[in-house]
Amino acid sequence: MSELEHVLPAARRRVRDLLARWSEAVAPDDAPILRGAPRESVRGVESVIGDCGLYEDGRRVPGRLTLPRARAASRRTHGFVWIGLQNPTEEELTTVARQFELPPLAVEDAIKAHQRPKLESYGDIVFAVLKPVRYVDRHEVVDVAEVAVFLGPGFAITVRHGESDVLRRVRAELDGDSPSLLRHGPTAVLYRAADLVVDGYEQAIACITVDIDDIESQVFDGRNEDHAERIYKLKREVAEFRRAVQPLAGPLGTLAAGTVEGVDTATGTYFRDVHDHVLRAADAIDGFDRLLTDVLQANLARVGVRQNAIAVRQNEDMRKISAWAAIALVPTAIAGIYGMNFDNMPELHWEYGYFLIIAVILTACLVLHRLFRRNGWL
């Protein structure tokens, strides 16, 4: 009996592989299953499909499926088909949506992109939007991509807009030895994608923390520099980061409750862990925003103090210049008067007139100098 238990599963897998190869051999690429889809549009879709695989009995069936064979396999298998689209056009995504009977409103959202993270149910089809982020430390920029996930009976369809390696990492994990995940069916794709997206949030938070610490050190290091532009730029990136993280808390909470039709209820514990992580990430982002606001105000205050100090020094310089100008005005005025060359002027022909004028000039200058020093102008 024990020998049969080991032999029968292997035999079933062998028969299934033979049937799959036979169906692929007899099914043309433009099989009638693509109702209303021109052959050109099918070929166009194939160019944006990153990968298309069949998953059964906790492992991936070897080979890559075309779109017609993927639709046929999703109907007859006990596993599921995962189709990954990369930056598709409206026509290409519409071709796939027509074959898998995806909800038009969800397809419209997946085409337009730039959606908020969300979770929607359309009968037995679940539509989710995730926002992977990548922090480019060199430019201090949060690069936000978008991943749309369709889950249905026997299939998972993902649509990626932007640059992100999340789906590639999920595919590599599921293609490996991961029967515990694949037993949850298409839900495994959504769970692992959400988990890796939130892990990316934590990595971005760690990098932003380093940059904020660096900005704080520069603001309070005593140097006469203005860091407002850098602070404001990072604050704007944090705001962009918040728009990717905070709306995701609601959908993950719903998935954690296990009440979504079309999602394996056994994954509620997994989604609960991801939900806790995204809440921590949201709290950290709120802290970043408050801290950057405080640092920006401190920087502006220090800039204001420096400007006031400069203004005070300028006022002092102007007073000194004015005082010396007033002192210089006395000999200038007297010399100007006696330089008018009139014949009849007091003391003009007196023997000691020159010395008298010099004495008057010196006395007046000394008196003004003492007055200005006593008043703090010199």
C-alpha positions in Angstrom: 0.0 0.0 0.0 2.8 2.4 0.9 4.5 1.8 -2.5 1.2 2.7 -4.3 1.1 6.0 -2.3 4.5 6.9 -3.7 3.8 5.7 -7.3 0.3 7.1 -7.9 1.1 10.8 -7.5 4.1 10.5 -9.9 1.9 8.7 -12.4 -0.8 11.3 -12.2 1.7 14.1 -12.8 3.2 12.1 -15.8 -0.3 11.7 -17.3 -1.1 15.4 -16.8 2.2 16.5 -18.4 1.5 14.3 -21.4 -2.0 15.7 -21.8 -0.7 19.2 -21.5 1.9 18.6 -24.2 -0.7 17.0 -26.4 -3.1 19.9 -26.0 -0.4 22.4 -26.8 0.6 20.4 -29.9 -2.9 20.4 -31.3 -4.0 23.8 -30.3 -2.9 26.5 -32.7 -1.9 30.0 -31.5 -5.0 31.5 -33.0 -7.4 29.0 -31.4 -11.1 29.8 -31.5 -10.9 30.5 -27.8 -9.8 34.0 -28.5 -13.3 35.2 -29.4 -13.3 38.3 -31.5 -9.5 38.9 -31.1 -7.6 39.5 -34.4 -4.5 37.4 -34.9 -2.4 40.7 -34.9 -3.7 41.7 -31.5 -2.8 38.3 -30.1 0.7 38.5 -31.4 1.0 42.0 -29.9 -0.1 40.8 -26.5 2.6 38.0 -26.6 5.2 40.7 -26.9 4.3 42.4 -23.6 3.8 39.1 -21.7 6.8 38.8 -19.5 6.0 35.2 -18.6 3.0 32.9 -18.6 3.1 29.7 -16.6 0.9 27.0 -15.3 1.1 26.0 -11.6 -0.2 22.6 -10.4 0.3 20.4 -7.3 2.6 22.9 -5.7 5.0 23.4 -8.6 5.2 25.0 -12.0 4.5 22.9 -15.1 7.6 23.2 -17.3 7.3 25.5 -20.3 5.7 28.8 -21.1 2.1 29.1 -22.4 0.8 31.3 -25.2 -2.4 33.3 -24.4 -4.8 30.9 -26.1 -3.3 27.9 -24.3 -3.3 29.8 -21.0 -7.0 30.5 -21.3 -7.7 26.8 -22.1 -5.5 25.6 -19.2 -7.2 27.9 -16.7 -10.5 26.3 -17.4 -9.5 22.6 -17.2 -6.7 22.6 -14.5 -7.0 22.3 -10.8 -4.1 24.7 -10.4 -3.9 28.2 -11.9 -2.3 30.2 -14.7 -0.3 33.3 -14.1 0.0 35.8 -16.9 2.4 38.8 -16.3 2.0 41.9 -18.5 4.6 44.6 -18.7 3.6 48.1 -19.6 0.8 47.0 -22.0 -1.1 49.3 -24.3 -4.9 49.7 -24.0 -5.4 47.4 -27.0 -3.1 44.7 -25.6 -4.7 44.7 -22.2 -8.2 44.8 -23.7 -7.4 41.7 -25.7 -6.4 39.8 -22.5 -9.4 41.2 -20.6 -11.8 40.0 -23.3 -10.6 36.4 -23.1 -10.7 36.2 -19.3 -13.9 38.2 -19.0 -12.3 40.8 -16.7 -14.5 43.7 -15.3 -14.4 46.7 -17.7 -14.1 49.2 -14.8 -11.1 47.4 -13.4 -9.5 47.0 -16.8 -9.9 50.8 -17.3 -8.1 51.4 -14.0 -5.3 49.0 -15.0 -4.9 50.8 -18.3 -4.8 54.3 -17.0 -2.5 53.5 -14.1 -1.8 56.3 -11.5 -4.4 54.7 -9.3 -4.5 54.7 -5.5 -3.8 51.3 -3.8 -7.1 49.6 -3.5 -9.0 46.3 -3.5 -12.3 45.7 -5.4 -14.4 42.6 -5.9 -16.4 41.8 -9.0 -18.2 38.6 -8.2 -15.5 35.8 -8.4 -12.9 38.2 -9.7 -10.7 40.3 -7.4 -8.9 43.4 -8.5 -6.1 45.0 -6.5 -3.6 47.8 -7.1 -0.3 47.9 -5.3 2.4 50.7 -5.4 6.0 49.4 -5.2 8.5 52.0 -4.4 12.2 52.3 -4.8 14.3 55.0 -3.1 17.1 56.4 -5.4 19.5 57.5 -2.7 21.8 59.4 -5.1 19.1 61.7 -6.2 17.0 61.4 -3.0 13.9 60.5 -5.0 11.1 58.0 -4.3 10.4 56.1 -7.6 6.9 54.8 -7.5 5.7 52.0 -9.8 2.3 50.4 -10.1 1.1 46.8 -10.1 -2.5 45.8 -10.9 -3.5 42.2 -9.9 -6.5 40.3 -11.3 -7.5 37.1 -9.4 -10.1 34.8 -10.9 -11.1 31.1 -11.1 -7.9 29.4 -12.2 -5.9 32.5 -13.2 -3.9 35.4 -12.0 -3.1 38.3 -14.3 -0.7 41.0 -13.3 -0.1 44.3 -15.0 3.1 46.3 -14.2 3.6 50.0 -15.0 7.0 51.5 -14.3 10.2 49.9 -13.1 9.9 47.3 -10.3 11.3 43.8 -9.7 8.6 42.7 -7.3 6.7 40.5 -9.7 10.0 39.0 -11.0 10.9 38.0 -7.5 7.5 36.6 -6.8 7.7 34.5 -10.0 11.2 33.2 -9.1 9.9 32.2 -5.6 6.8 30.4 -7.0 8.8 28.8 -9.7 11.1 27.3 -7.1 10.1 24.8 -4.4 7.1 26.5 -2.7 4.2 24.1 -2.4 3.0 25.7 0.8 2.3 28.9 -1.1 1.0 27.5 -4.3 -1.7 25.4 -2.4 -3.5 28.8 -1.9 -3.9 29.1 -5.7 -3.9 32.6 -7.3 -4.1 34.2 -3.9 -0.4 33.3 -3.5 0.5 35.8 -6.2 -1.3 38.6 -4.5 0.0 37.8 -1.0 3.7 37.5 -2.1 3.4 40.7 -4.2 1.9 42.6 -1.3 4.5 41.3 1.1 7.4 42.2 -1.1 5.9 45.7 -1.8 5.7 46.4 1.9 9.3 45.1 2.4 10.3 47.7 -0.2 8.6 50.3 1.9 10.7 49.4 4.9 13.9 49.5 2.8 12.9 53.0 1.6 12.2 54.1 5.1 15.6 53.0 6.2 17.3 55.1 3.4 15.2 58.1 4.1 16.0 57.9 7.8 19.7 58.2 6.9 19.1 61.2 4.7 17.0 63.0 7.3 19.7 62.4 10.0 22.2 63.9 7.6 20.1 67.0 7.0 19.6 67.5 10.7 23.4 67.4 11.2 24.0 69.9 8.5 21.3 72.3 9.8 22.8 72.4 13.3 26.5 72.2 12.5 27.0 75.9 12.7 27.8 76.6 9.1 26.2 79.5 7.4 24.3 77.5 4.7 20.7 77.3 3.7 19.3 73.8 3.3 15.7 74.7 2.7 15.7 73.5 -0.9 17.0 70.0 0.0 14.6 69.8 2.9 11.6 70.8 0.8 12.5 68.4 -1.9 12.8 65.5 0.5 9.5 66.5 2.1 7.8 66.4 -1.3 9.2 62.9 -1.9 7.9 61.8 1.5 4.4 63.1 0.5 4.6 61.0 -2.7 5.7 58.0 -0.5 2.7 58.5 1.8 0.3 58.4 -1.2 1.6 55.0 -2.0 1.5 53.6 1.5 -1.4 54.9 3.5 -4.2 53.9 1.2 -2.9 50.3 1.2 -3.7 49.8 4.9 -7.5 49.5 4.2 -7.3 46.8 1.5 -4.8 44.8 3.5 -7.0 45.0 6.6 -9.9 43.6 4.5 -7.7 40.8 3.2 -6.6 40.0 6.7 -10.2 39.6 7.8 -10.6 36.9 5.2 -14.0 38.1 3.9 -13.1 38.7 0.3 -14.7 36.4 -2.2 -12.2 34.8 -4.5 -9.4 35.1 -2.0 -8.3 32.0 0.0 -9.5 32.6 3.6 -6.5 30.5 4.8 -4.2 33.4 3.8 -5.8 35.8 6.3 -3.0 35.2 8.8 -0.4 36.1 6.1 -2.2 39.3 5.1 -2.5 40.2 8.8 1.3 40.2 9.1 1.6 42.4 6.0 -1.1 44.7 7.3 0.9 45.2 10.5 4.0 46.1 8.6 2.2 48.6 6.4 0.8 50.3 9.5 4.3 50.7 10.9 5.5 52.1 7.6 2.6 54.6 7.6 3.5 55.7 11.1 7.1 56.1 10.2 6.2 58.3 7.1 4.0 60.5 9.3 7.0 60.9 11.7 9.2 61.8 8.7 6.8 64.6 7.6 6.6 66.1 11.1 10.4 65.9 11.6 11.1 67.5 8.2 8.6 70.3 9.0 10.5 71.0 12.3 13.9 70.8 10.6 12.6 73.2 7.9 11.4 75.7 10.5 14.7 75.4 12.4 16.6 76.0 9.2 14.5 79.1 8.4 15.0 80.4 11.9 18.7 80.0 11.7 18.7 81.7 8.3 16.6 84.6 9.8 19.1 84.9 12.7 22.0 85.1 10.3 20.2 87.7 8.2 19.5 89.8 11.3 23.1 89.6 12.4 24.2 90.7 8.9 21.7 93.6 9.0 23.0 94.7 12.4 26.6 94.6 11.2 25.6 96.6 8.1 23.9 99.2 10.4 27.0 99.5 12.5 29.1 99.9 9.4 26.8 102.6 8.0 26.9 104.5 11.3 30.7 104.4 11.3 30.8 105.6 7.7 28.3 108.4 8.5 30.4 109.5 11.5 33.6 109.6 9.5 31.8 111.4 6.7 30.6 114.1 9.2 34.1 114.5 10.6 35.5 114.9 7.1 32.8 117.4 6.3 34.3 120.1 8.6 37.7 120.6 6.9 36.0 120.2 3.5 33.6 123.0 4.3 36.2 125.3 5.7 38.6 124.6 2.8 35.8 125.2 0.4 35.0 128.6 1.9 38.5 129.8 1.9 39.1 128.4 -1.6 36.6 130.9 -3.2 39.4 133.4 -3.8 37.5 136.6 -2.7 39.8 139.6 -2.0 37.9 140.7 1.1 37.7 137.8 3.5 38.3 137.7 7.3 41.8 136.9 8.3 42.8 136.3 4.6 45.8 138.6 4.9 46.5 138.0 8.6 49.9 136.6 9.5 48.5 133.8 11.7 45.3 133.2 9.7 46.5 129.8 8.3 47.3 128.4 11.7 44.0 129.6 13.1 42.0 127.8 10.5 44.1 124.6 11.0 43.4 124.9 14.8 39.7 125.4 14.2 39.6 122.3 11.9 41.4 120.1 14.3 39.3 121.2 17.3 36.1 120.6 15.4 37.2 117.2 14.2 38.3 116.1 17.7 35.1 117.3 19.3 33.0 115.4 16.7 35.1 112.3 17.1 34.7 112.3 20.9 30.9 112.7 20.6 30.6 109.9 18.1 32.6 107.5 20.3 30.6 108.4 23.3 27.4 107.5 21.4 28.8 104.2 20.1 29.1 105.2 16.5 32.9 104.8 16.4 
